[in-house]
């Protein structure tokens, strides 16, 4: 991936709507997200390493929902690819590259979330 790659930015409008526009609740949700997602990414990588396709699929499903709530369609689609192909045991040769791309995108997401969190704290 090139350094000038454009990353999808989180869109918290859907999450704000779900939480009745409460910045305080959204901040709590984001804190949980920041705590849980790294653990789930590690599980995803471990399931891949051990070729545990069903567990890989289930972990991808959980992560797909989490990033979907942040309006991250590219990440959601990558998790959907892993979920479906892990479940069906298809395109297994493409899953490692997809997981690698996800790791890079998640790292960027966490940087972007810090900006969003700072903004929410001013509301």
Sine and cosine of phi, psi and omega as CSV:
sin_phi,cos_phi,sin_psi,cos_psi,sin_omega,cos_omega
0.00,0.00,0.72,-0.70,-0.06,-1.00
-0.98,0.20,0.41,-0.91,-0.02,-1.00
-0.92,0.39,-0.44,0.90,-0.02,-1.00
-1.00,0.00,0.24,0.97,0.02,-1.00
-0.86,0.51,0.74,-0.68,0.07,-1.00
-0.99,0.11,0.80,-0.60,0.01,-1.00
-0.98,-0.19,0.60,-0.80,0.07,-1.00
-0.93,0.37,0.75,-0.66,-0.01,-1.00
-1.00,-0.04,0.54,-0.84,0.04,-1.00
-0.91,0.42,0.59,-0.81,0.06,-1.00
-0.86,-0.51,0.97,-0.26,-0.10,-1.00
-1.00,0.05,0.09,1.00,-0.06,-1.00
-0.89,0.47,-0.66,0.75,0.02,-1.00
-0.90,0.44,-0.71,0.70,0.01,-1.00
-0.89,0.45,-0.66,0.75,0.04,-1.00
-0.88,0.48,-0.66,0.75,0.02,-1.00
-0.89,0.45,-0.70,0.71,0.02,-1.00
-0.87,0.49,-0.55,0.84,-0.08,-1.00
-0.98,-0.18,0.45,0.89,0.03,-1.00
0.78,0.62,0.63,0.77,0.03,-1.00
0.85,0.53,0.49,0.87,0.03,-1.00
-1.00,-0.04,0.96,-0.29,0.02,-1.00
-0.88,0.48,-0.57,0.82,-0.01,-1.00
-0.89,0.46,-0.71,0.71,0.01,-1.00
-0.93,0.37,-0.66,0.76,0.02,-1.00
-0.88,0.47,-0.64,0.77,0.05,-1.00
-0.88,0.48,-0.62,0.78,0.05,-1.00
-0.91,0.42,-0.69,0.73,0.02,-1.00
-0.88,0.47,-0.68,0.73,0.01,-1.00
-0.92,0.40,-0.57,0.82,0.06,-1.00
-0.90,0.44,-0.66,0.75,0.05,-1.00
-0.91,0.42,-0.69,0.72,0.03,-1.00
-0.83,0.56,-0.76,0.66,-0.03,-1.00
-0.91,0.42,-0.46,0.89,0.02,-1.00
-0.99,0.17,-0.65,0.76,-0.14,-0.99
-1.00,0.04,-0.60,0.80,-0.11,-0.99
-0.87,0.49,-0.69,0.73,0.03,-1.00
-0.86,0.51,-0.61,0.79,0.04,-1.00
-0.90,0.43,-0.67,0.74,-0.02,-1.00
-0.94,0.35,-0.58,0.81,0.06,-1.00
-0.90,0.43,-0.65,0.76,0.05,-1.00
-0.89,0.46,-0.67,0.74,0.06,-1.00
-0.88,0.48,-0.68,0.73,0.01,-1.00
-0.85,0.52,-0.73,0.68,0.00,-1.00
-0.90,0.43,-0.64,0.77,0.02,-1.00
-0.92,0.39,-0.67,0.74,0.04,-1.00
-0.89,0.46,-0.62,0.78,0.04,-1.00
-0.90,0.44,-0.75,0.66,-0.03,-1.00
-0.83,0.55,-0.63,0.78,-0.05,-1.00
-0.99,-0.11,0.13,0.99,0.02,-1.00
0.80,0.60,0.69,0.73,0.06,-1.00
-1.00,-0.06,0.98,0.18,-0.20,-0.98
-0.90,0.43,-0.64,0.77,-0.02,-1.00
-0.92,0.40,-0.69,0.72,0.03,-1.00
-0.93,0.38,-0.59,0.81,0.08,-1.00
-0.86,0.51,-0.72,0.70,0.00,-1.00
-0.88,0.48,-0.70,0.71,-0.02,-1.00
-0.91,0.41,-0.64,0.77,0.02,-1.00
-0.92,0.39,-0.66,0.75,0.05,-1.00
-0.88,0.47,-0.62,0.79,0.02,-1.00
-0.87,0.49,-0.71,0.70,0.01,-1.00
-0.88,0.47,-0.72,0.70,-0.01,-1.00
-0.92,0.39,-0.58,0.82,0.02,-1.00
-0.85,0.53,-0.70,0.72,0.01,-1.00
-0.91,0.42,-0.67,0.74,-0.03,-1.00
-0.88,0.47,-0.73,0.68,-0.03,-1.00
-0.97,0.25,-0.44,0.90,0.05,-1.00
-0.88,0.47,-0.60,0.80,0.02,-1.00
-0.92,0.39,-0.28,0.96,0.03,-1.00
-0.98,-0.17,0.16,0.99,0.04,-1.00
0.95,0.33,0.42,0.91,-0.04,-1.00
-0.99,-0.12,0.99,0.14,-0.12,-0.99
-0.92,0.39,-0.60,0.80,0.00,-1.00
-0.90,0.44,-0.74,0.68,0.04,-1.00
-0.90,0.44,-0.68,0.73,0.03,-1.00
-0.83,0.55,-0.69,0.73,-0.01,-1.00
-0.92,0.40,-0.58,0.82,0.05,-1.00
-0.92,0.40,-0.67,0.74,0.06,-1.00
-0.91,0.41,-0.60,0.80,0.05,-1.00
-0.89,0.47,-0.67,0.75,0.05,-1.00
-0.85,0.52,-0.73,0.68,0.00,-1.00
-0.92,0.40,-0.68,0.73,0.00,-1.00
-0.85,0.53,-0.79,0.61,-0.06,-1.00
-0.93,0.37,-0.70,0.71,-0.06,-1.00
-0.97,0.26,-0.52,0.85,0.10,-0.99
-0.92,0.40,-0.68,0.74,0.01,-1.00
-0.90,0.44,-0.69,0.72,-0.06,-1.00
-1.00,0.03,-0.11,0.99,-0.06,-1.00
0.82,0.57,0.73,0.69,0.04,-1.00
-0.86,-0.51,0.37,-0.93,0.02,-1.00
0.77,0.64,0.55,0.83,-0.05,-1.00
-0.88,0.47,-0.45,0.89,0.02,-1.00
-0.94,0.33,-0.32,0.95,-0.02,-1.00
-1.00,-0.07,-0.25,0.97,-0.07,-1.00
-0.91,0.41,-0.68,0.74,0.00,-1.00
-0.85,0.53,-0.67,0.74,0.03,-1.00
-0.90,0.43,-0.63,0.78,0.02,-1.00
-0.91,0.42,-0.68,0.73,0.05,-1.00
-0.88,0.47,-0.66,0.75,0.04,-1.00
-0.86,0.51,-0.67,0.74,0.03,-1.00
-0.91,0.42,-0.64,0.77,0.02,-1.00
-0.87,0.49,-0.68,0.73,-0.01,-1.00
-0.86,0.52,-0.69,0.72,0.03,-1.00
-0.90,0.44,-0.70,0.71,-0.02,-1.00
-0.91,0.42,-0.62,0.79,0.01,-1.00
-0.91,0.41,-0.64,0.77,0.04,-1.00
-0.87,0.49,-0.69,0.72,0.03,-1.00
-0.92,0.40,-0.63,0.78,0.01,-1.00
-0.85,0.52,-0.69,0.72,-0.03,-1.00
-0.90,0.44,-0.57,0.82,0.09,-1.00
-0.91,0.42,-0.72,0.69,0.00,-1.00
-0.91,0.42,-0.58,0.81,0.00,-1.00
-0.90,0.43,-0.53,0.85,0.04,-1.00
-0.87,0.49,-0.63,0.78,0.06,-1.00
-0.91,0.42,-0.69,0.73,0.00,-1.00
-0.90,0.45,-0.67,0.74,0.00,-1.00
-0.90,0.44,-0.68,0.74,0.02,-1.00
-0.87,0.49,-0.65,0.76,0.04,-1.00
-0.91,0.42,-0.71,0.71,-0.02,-1.00
-0.89,0.46,-0.55,0.84,-0.02,-1.00
-0.93,0.36,-0.29,0.96,0.02,-1.00
-1.00,0.03,-0.17,0.99,-0.05,-1.00
-0.99,0.17,0.00,0.00,0.00,0.00
